[in-house]
Amino acid sequence: MSVPPFRAVDPGSPIRVLIAEDEANLGMILEQFMSARGFAVTMVRDGRAALEALRSGAFDVALLDVVMPELDGLEVLRLVREAAMPPEIIVITGNGTVETAIAALKLGAYDFLSKPYRMAEIEVIVKRAWEKRMLTCDNHTLQARLRRVSGVAPFLTQYAPLRAVLTVVGRVAAEATTVLITGEVGTGKRHIARLLHTGGAEPEASFIDVNCALLPAESSEADLFGVERDPVGAEPPRTGLLELAAGGTLYLHNVGALELRLQALLLHALESGSFCRVGGTQPVPVRARLVAADAADLDRMVHDGQFLAGLLHQLSAIRITVPALRDRAVDITLLAAHFLDAFGAARGKQALVLSPEAAVVLEQYPWPGNVRELQTVMERAALLVAEQVVGPAGLAMAVATTPDAARDVASGLTLVEVERRHMAAVLQQTGWHQGRAADLLGISPKTLYRKIREYGFQRPAGGARA
């Protein structure tokens, strides 16, 4: 007997799946299989139709073939991910390469599959993608509720040096000066940027959040500065992100990923106070406050010729460093309890608490993914545990709670080695499903892919695809 698919919030609503496949026979087989398994399936045959369907917001998960008429699957993915709450995308190709997989994951795909694939594999991945979308929607709803109640949530900490940092944030928020925020991935750099914005002179103005690592190379200048006119008529006039943020804040996350030419243009804009749109000659004043952030060592990048010293100086009028969670261990149980309470309340679970044993496990773990990883662990615990008290077993899906893992923490291993062992354990636990492993680790699939290469991991035969 087949297992029915996971259901949406309404038990009568099946998972809504779009299949974009131009091979008629393969598409028909896939459509029939998914429909028989209880999914609500819509089939299209080209990229343009897929884009129009996905923009309607009527789907939870989409299966996109890479090679299609009108628009290819990667272009559809790029355009769809611009939406506020896009569906999860699974990219399928007949001639899968590492480069295509990297491109798909970089553009925000949940997973990547090569033909031929097993139907059962498709079903499992669609269900997992739907689970992630539901968690994302729940988190989005929770965050919206928090913002309605108190604006941006406070930055919780009992760590004295971080409290001093927050004092600086409060002092400079009302100023128009640029701010550079540094710190490891997941420490709360975006949260600090939000606090700077809401504490500024125009908190109701736009807060434009830009991940510089995801700006397409071919259109990054137009994306940032806008387009006045295109000499060949290939691109219509449009307003750039710097101009859209006028009166508010332009938050440049992963600023070190900007190519050198774009760095030079941004430096000129900051020095002169104005910029020109692509194809234009009239200066446009810079009216947005710039807040930049990166987990990378920008000073080292300047030394290596990868980042302009002048731009670093311009961005660093005020420099704020957010400490790693392992350095503020006093905050671990505070934050864990806060996340448990928030996520539990969102799911109708009252007064979820950590057991003393679970608190010890959390405090011993080095948290390579920092607060973001802790938040993911608590969200999963609030979703999965049935008891009011969350013990170590309720954390086992996301952090290493075995005696071996505890010995690793206590035996003086370096953080790099602890991280390597933990990633290896999570990959093994998920059957080498890299999308799921990245979720459990609290990092992006792109970061996980880089770590796999960095640590020299080899996927075992038969392991799930990334």
Buried (B, 14 or more C-beta within 10 A) or exposed (E): EEEEBBBBEEEEEBBBBBBBBBBEEBBEEBBEBBBEBBBBBBBBBBBBBBBEBBBEEEBBBBBBBBBBEBBBBBBBBBBBBEEEEBBBBBBBBEEBEEEBBBBBBBBBBBBBBBEEBEBEEBBBBBBBBBBBBBBEBBBEEBBEEBEEEEEBBEBBBEBEEBEEBBEBBEEBBEBEEBBBBBBBBBBBBBBBBBBBBBBBEEBEBBBBBBBBBBBEEEEBBBBBBBBBEBEEEEBEEBEBBBBBBBEBBBBBBBBBBBBEEBBBBBBBBBEEEBBBBBBBEEEBEBBBBBBBBBBBEBEEBBEEEBBBBBBBBBBBBBBBEBBBBBBBBEBBBBBBBBBBBBBBBBEEBEEBBBBEBBBBBBBBBBBBBBBBBBBBBBBBBBBEBEEEBBBBBBBBBBBBBEEEBBEBBEEEBEEEEBBBBBBEBBBEBBBBBBBBBBBBBBBBBBBBBEBBEEBEBEBEEEBBBB
